[in-house]
């Protein structure tokens, strides 16, 4: 591996808050420590129309702590989703975008050196468009941070809930666990640094997604353009999953909201076409009914680990993706924020 140089390039940090102002404050305090340590950064704190007093609380926090001297508060008029909110911040700063953009969730706290390690990786590898951190629990235990792209084979395996099937089919593991920095399909959007130049040439987040799969589609698009996605485990970030939505929190099996299924379907339709989306749905159903359920009936010790209500959610969304699901809506950097997201226009 080539030696990583020691120069840290200017970075724009974007945090999207939705009804988690206290967590956003803690996140900014950790970032402030990195800035004090010499990381060249400024931040935009976006509020996705929380409607819970977040804007007033965060504004007071920025003024009281002095963090407001390098952080702008950008309140939005509607809750347009994660990708759309990040796009608004980027469009807001179009005239003076730095080389790198760091996205971090408000329920995340960077550990010392986490941001600079990501920037140094982009400094060293010009063909890397995005590099993600290793997320960790409060006790320091690593959690899922790098992944393989969803696929038809992967959906069949997910429906079976049987790891042996994945080995038989030669399907890539969903979660990629690496001790060393390496190329992967995609990394979590909870802590990821993006190369601005790559976004300008490929487009921003597709705002047809409300929540979930938006970073997966963006990184799929970046890879199609010839860029690489990198995972850097030396960048460690503590993360509380699902703090704003309550979905996908560790050890909690809640019914996924309808927008999770709509986003899943949109990802498959955009990246492979509507027929591909239908085949992914069919693969999950076949795995669920012909392997998963029979195993549960034949073995008292086997329990399906799929989220409650997944079959209902998949069927309610529709097995055959709608035309709108396969219609790209990647935002072009134009300097015009506050346009309605595509998912609202197509609702």
C-alpha positions as CSV (number, residue, x, y, z in Angstrom):
1,X,0.0,0.0,0.0
2,X,1.4,3.4,-0.9
3,X,2.4,5.7,2.0
4,X,-0.5,8.0,3.0
5,X,0.6,11.7,2.9
6,X,0.1,13.9,5.9
7,X,-1.7,16.9,4.2
8,X,-5.4,17.1,5.1
9,X,-7.4,18.9,2.5
10,X,-10.3,21.3,3.3
11,X,-13.5,19.4,4.2
12,X,-17.2,20.4,4.4
13,X,-19.0,18.4,7.1
14,X,-22.7,17.9,6.7
15,X,-25.0,16.7,9.5
16,X,-28.7,16.2,8.9
17,X,-30.8,16.5,12.1
18,X,-34.3,15.3,12.5
19,X,-35.6,15.5,16.0
20,X,-32.3,14.5,17.6
21,X,-30.8,17.9,18.6
22,X,-29.0,16.7,21.7
23,X,-27.2,14.0,19.7
24,X,-26.4,16.5,17.0
25,X,-24.8,18.7,19.7
26,X,-22.6,15.9,20.9
27,X,-21.7,15.0,17.3
28,X,-20.6,18.6,16.7
29,X,-18.6,18.7,20.0
30,X,-16.6,15.7,18.8
31,X,-16.0,17.3,15.4
32,X,-14.9,20.5,17.2
33,X,-12.2,18.5,18.9
34,X,-11.0,17.3,15.6
35,X,-11.0,20.9,14.2
36,X,-9.0,22.0,17.3
37,X,-6.5,19.2,16.5
38,X,-5.8,20.7,13.1
39,X,-8.4,19.3,10.7
40,X,-9.3,21.9,8.1
41,X,-13.1,21.8,8.1
42,X,-16.3,23.8,8.2
43,X,-19.8,22.4,8.8
44,X,-23.4,22.8,7.8
45,X,-26.0,21.6,10.3
46,X,-29.2,20.8,8.4
47,X,-32.6,20.5,10.1
48,X,-35.1,18.5,8.2
49,X,-38.2,20.4,9.4
50,X,-38.1,18.7,12.8
51,X,-40.9,20.8,14.2
52,X,-39.8,20.0,17.8
53,X,-37.8,23.1,18.7
54,X,-34.6,21.6,17.2
55,X,-33.8,24.8,15.3
56,X,-34.0,27.0,18.3
57,X,-32.1,24.6,20.5
58,X,-29.3,24.1,17.9
59,X,-29.1,27.8,17.1
60,X,-28.6,28.6,20.8
61,X,-26.0,25.8,21.1
62,X,-24.0,27.2,18.1
63,X,-23.9,30.7,19.6
64,X,-23.2,29.6,23.1
65,X,-20.3,27.3,22.3
66,X,-18.7,29.3,19.5
67,X,-19.1,26.3,17.1
68,X,-21.3,28.7,15.1
69,X,-18.2,30.5,14.0
70,X,-17.5,27.6,11.6
71,X,-20.9,25.9,11.4
72,X,-24.0,27.2,9.5
73,X,-27.5,26.2,10.5
74,X,-29.7,25.4,7.5
75,X,-33.4,24.9,8.4
76,X,-35.4,23.2,5.7
77,X,-39.2,23.8,5.1
78,X,-40.0,20.1,4.7
79,X,-38.7,16.6,5.7
80,X,-37.5,15.5,2.3
81,X,-35.4,12.6,3.5
82,X,-31.7,12.0,4.1
83,X,-30.4,12.3,0.5
84,X,-32.5,15.3,-0.4
85,X,-31.4,17.1,2.8
86,X,-27.7,16.5,2.1
87,X,-28.3,17.7,-1.5
88,X,-29.7,21.0,-0.1
89,X,-26.6,21.6,1.9
90,X,-24.4,20.9,-1.1
91,X,-26.5,23.1,-3.4
92,X,-26.4,25.9,-0.7
93,X,-22.6,25.9,-0.9
94,X,-22.2,25.3,-4.6
95,X,-20.2,28.4,-5.2
96,X,-17.5,27.4,-2.7
97,X,-17.4,23.6,-2.4
98,X,-14.2,22.2,-1.0
99,X,-12.6,19.1,-2.4
100,X,-14.1,16.7,0.1
101,X,-17.6,16.4,1.7
102,X,-17.9,14.5,4.9
103,X,-21.4,13.2,5.8
104,X,-22.0,12.1,9.4
105,X,-25.2,11.2,11.2
106,X,-26.1,13.3,14.3
107,X,-26.2,10.0,16.4
108,X,-22.5,9.5,15.6
109,X,-19.4,10.7,17.4
110,X,-16.1,10.6,15.7
111,X,-13.1,9.2,17.6
112,X,-9.8,11.1,17.4
113,X,-8.3,11.1,14.0
114,X,-11.4,9.6,12.3
115,X,-11.9,12.5,9.9
116,X,-8.3,13.1,8.9
117,X,-7.8,9.4,8.1
118,X,-10.6,9.5,5.6
119,X,-9.3,12.7,4.0
120,X,-5.8,11.3,3.8
121,X,-7.2,8.2,2.0
122,X,-8.8,10.4,-0.6
123,X,-5.6,12.4,-0.9
124,X,-3.7,9.2,-1.6
125,X,-6.1,7.5,-4.1
126,X,-7.4,9.7,-6.8
127,X,-9.8,7.0,-8.1
128,X,-11.6,6.6,-4.8
129,X,-14.8,8.6,-4.7
130,X,-16.0,7.6,-1.2
131,X,-14.4,6.2,1.9
132,X,-16.3,5.0,4.9
133,X,-15.5,4.6,8.6
134,X,-15.7,1.6,10.9
135,X,-18.8,2.1,13.1
136,X,-18.5,0.9,16.7
137,X,-20.8,0.5,19.6
138,X,-20.3,2.5,22.8
139,X,-18.1,-0.4,24.2
140,X,-15.9,-0.2,21.1
141,X,-17.3,-3.3,19.4
142,X,-17.3,-3.0,15.6
143,X,-20.7,-3.0,13.8
144,X,-21.6,-3.5,10.2
145,X,-20.0,-0.7,8.1
146,X,-19.1,-2.1,4.7
147,X,-21.3,-4.2,2.4
148,X,-21.9,-6.0,-0.8
149,X,-24.5,-4.7,-3.2
150,X,-28.0,-6.2,-2.9
151,X,-28.6,-8.8,-5.7
152,X,-31.1,-11.4,-6.8
153,X,-29.0,-14.2,-5.3
154,X,-28.7,-12.2,-2.1
155,X,-32.4,-11.7,-1.9
156,X,-33.0,-15.4,-2.3
157,X,-30.6,-16.1,0.5
158,X,-32.2,-13.4,2.7
159,X,-35.5,-15.0,2.1
160,X,-34.2,-18.4,3.2
161,X,-32.5,-17.1,6.3
162,X,-30.0,-19.9,5.8
163,X,-26.3,-19.0,5.5
164,X,-25.5,-22.5,4.0
165,X,-27.5,-21.5,0.9
166,X,-25.2,-18.5,0.4
167,X,-22.2,-20.8,0.4
168,X,-23.8,-23.2,-2.0
169,X,-24.7,-20.3,-4.4
170,X,-21.4,-18.6,-3.9
171,X,-23.2,-15.4,-2.9
172,X,-21.1,-12.6,-1.4
173,X,-21.7,-12.0,2.3
174,X,-23.9,-8.9,2.8
175,X,-21.6,-7.5,5.6
176,X,-17.9,-7.2,4.7
177,X,-15.6,-7.5,7.7
178,X,-12.1,-6.3,7.1
179,X,-9.2,-5.5,9.5
180,X,-7.4,-3.6,6.8
181,X,-8.4,-0.8,4.4
182,X,-9.8,-2.2,1.2
183,X,-12.1,-1.7,-1.7
184,X,-15.8,-2.7,-1.1
185,X,-19.1,-2.3,-2.9
186,X,-20.5,0.3,-0.6
187,X,-20.1,1.8,2.9
188,X,-22.6,3.2,5.3
189,X,-23.7,6.8,4.9
190,X,-23.5,7.3,8.7
191,X,-19.9,8.3,8.3
192,X,-18.6,8.7,4.8
193,X,-16.3,11.1,3.0
194,X,-17.1,11.9,-0.7
195,X,-14.9,13.4,-3.4
196,X,-16.6,16.5,-4.6
197,X,-15.2,16.1,-8.1
198,X,-16.9,12.7,-8.4
199,X,-20.2,14.1,-7.2
200,X,-20.0,16.9,-9.8
201,X,-19.5,14.4,-12.6
202,X,-21.9,11.7,-11.4
203,X,-24.7,13.6,-9.7
204,X,-25.8,14.0,-6.1
205,X,-28.1,11.7,-4.2
206,X,-31.2,10.5,-6.1
207,X,-34.0,12.2,-4.2
208,X,-36.5,9.6,-5.3
209,X,-35.4,7.9,-2.1
210,X,-36.9,9.1,1.2
211,X,-34.7,7.0,3.5
212,X,-32.6,3.9,3.1
213,X,-30.7,2.7,0.0
214,X,-29.9,6.2,-1.1
215,X,-26.2,5.9,-0.4
216,X,-26.2,2.4,-1.9
217,X,-27.5,3.7,-5.2
218,X,-25.1,6.6,-5.2
219,X,-22.1,4.4,-4.7
220,X,-23.4,2.0,-7.3
221,X,-23.5,4.9,-9.7
222,X,-20.1,6.1,-8.7
223,X,-18.7,2.6,-9.4
224,X,-20.3,2.5,-12.8
225,X,-18.5,5.7,-13.6
226,X,-15.2,3.9,-12.8
227,X,-14.6,5.2,-9.3
228,X,-13.8,3.0,-6.3
229,X,-15.4,2.8,-2.9
230,X,-13.1,2.3,0.1
231,X,-13.5,1.1,3.6
232,X,-11.0,2.5,6.2
233,X,-11.3,0.7,9.6
234,X,-8.7,3.1,11.2
235,X,-11.4,5.8,11.1
236,X,-13.6,4.8,14.0
237,X,-17.0,6.4,14.8
238,X,-19.4,5.5,17.6
239,X,-22.9,5.2,16.3
240,X,-26.4,4.8,17.7
241,X,-28.3,3.1,14.8
242,X,-31.8,4.3,14.1
243,X,-31.9,7.1,16.6
244,X,-34.2,9.2,14.5
245,X,-36.4,6.5,12.9
246,X,-36.3,3.7,15.5
247,X,-35.7,1.3,12.6
248,X,-32.8,-1.2,12.5
249,X,-31.6,-0.6,16.0
250,X,-29.5,-3.5,17.4
251,X,-31.4,-6.3,19.1
252,X,-34.8,-4.7,18.2
253,X,-37.0,-6.2,15.6
254,X,-39.6,-3.6,14.5
255,X,-41.8,-3.6,11.5
256,X,-40.1,-1.7,8.8
257,X,-41.9,1.4,7.4
258,X,-43.4,1.4,3.9
259,X,-40.6,3.7,2.7
260,X,-38.0,1.0,3.4
261,X,-39.7,-1.3,0.9
262,X,-40.2,1.5,-1.6
263,X,-36.5,2.4,-1.4
264,X,-35.5,-1.2,-1.7
265,X,-37.6,-1.6,-4.8
266,X,-36.3,1.7,-6.3
267,X,-32.7,0.6,-5.8
268,X,-33.3,-2.7,-7.8
269,X,-35.3,-0.9,-10.5
270,X,-32.8,1.9,-11.0
271,X,-29.7,-0.3,-11.0
272,X,-31.1,-3.3,-13.0
273,X,-34.4,-2.3,-14.5
274,X,-38.0,-3.1,-13.6
275,X,-37.7,-6.8,-14.6
276,X,-34.6,-7.0,-12.3
277,X,-36.6,-5.5,-9.5
278,X,-39.4,-8.1,-10.1
279,X,-36.9,-10.9,-10.1
280,X,-35.4,-9.7,-6.8
281,X,-38.9,-9.7,-5.2
282,X,-39.6,-13.2,-6.6
283,X,-36.2,-14.5,-5.3
284,X,-37.0,-13.4,-1.8
285,X,-40.5,-15.0,-2.0
286,X,-39.1,-18.3,-3.3
287,X,-36.5,-18.4,-0.5
288,X,-39.0,-17.5,2.1
289,X,-41.7,-20.0,1.2
290,X,-39.6,-22.9,-0.1
291,X,-36.8,-22.8,2.4
292,X,-37.4,-20.4,5.3
293,X,-40.9,-21.4,6.3
294,X,-40.4,-25.2,5.8
295,X,-37.2,-25.0,8.0
296,X,-39.2,-23.2,10.7
297,X,-41.9,-25.9,10.6
298,X,-39.5,-28.8,10.7
299,X,-37.2,-27.5,13.3
300,X,-38.3,-26.2,16.7
301,X,-34.9,-24.6,17.2
302,X,-35.0,-22.6,13.9
303,X,-36.4,-19.1,14.0
304,X,-36.8,-16.8,11.0
305,X,-34.6,-13.7,11.6
306,X,-36.3,-11.5,9.0
307,X,-38.0,-8.3,10.2
308,X,-41.7,-8.6,11.3
309,X,-44.1,-7.7,8.5
310,X,-41.5,-8.1,5.7
311,X,-43.8,-10.3,3.5
312,X,-46.7,-7.8,3.9
313,X,-44.5,-4.8,3.2
314,X,-43.0,-6.4,0.0
315,X,-46.5,-7.3,-1.3
316,X,-48.0,-3.9,-0.4
317,X,-45.2,-2.2,-2.4
318,X,-45.9,-4.4,-5.4
319,X,-44.0,-7.2,-7.0
320,X,-43.6,-5.4,-10.3
321,X,-41.9,-2.0,-9.8
322,X,-43.8,1.1,-10.9
323,X,-42.4,3.1,-13.8
324,X,-41.5,5.9,-11.4
325,X,-39.3,3.6,-9.4
326,X,-37.1,3.1,-12.4
327,X,-37.0,6.9,-13.3
328,X,-33.6,8.4,-12.2
329,X,-33.7,11.6,-10.2
330,X,-30.1,12.2,-9.3
331,X,-29.7,15.9,-8.5
332,X,-27.4,17.9,-10.7
333,X,-25.2,20.5,-8.8
334,X,-27.0,23.7,-9.9
335,X,-26.9,26.0,-6.8
336,X,-30.7,25.9,-6.6
337,X,-31.7,24.4,-3.2
338,X,-35.2,23.8,-1.9
339,X,-36.7,22.1,-4.9
340,X,-39.2,19.4,-3.9
341,X,-37.8,15.9,-3.9
342,X,-38.8,13.5,-6.6
343,X,-40.4,11.1,-4.2
344,X,-43.0,13.8,-3.3
345,X,-43.6,14.7,-6.9
346,X,-44.3,11.1,-7.8
347,X,-46.4,10.3,-4.7
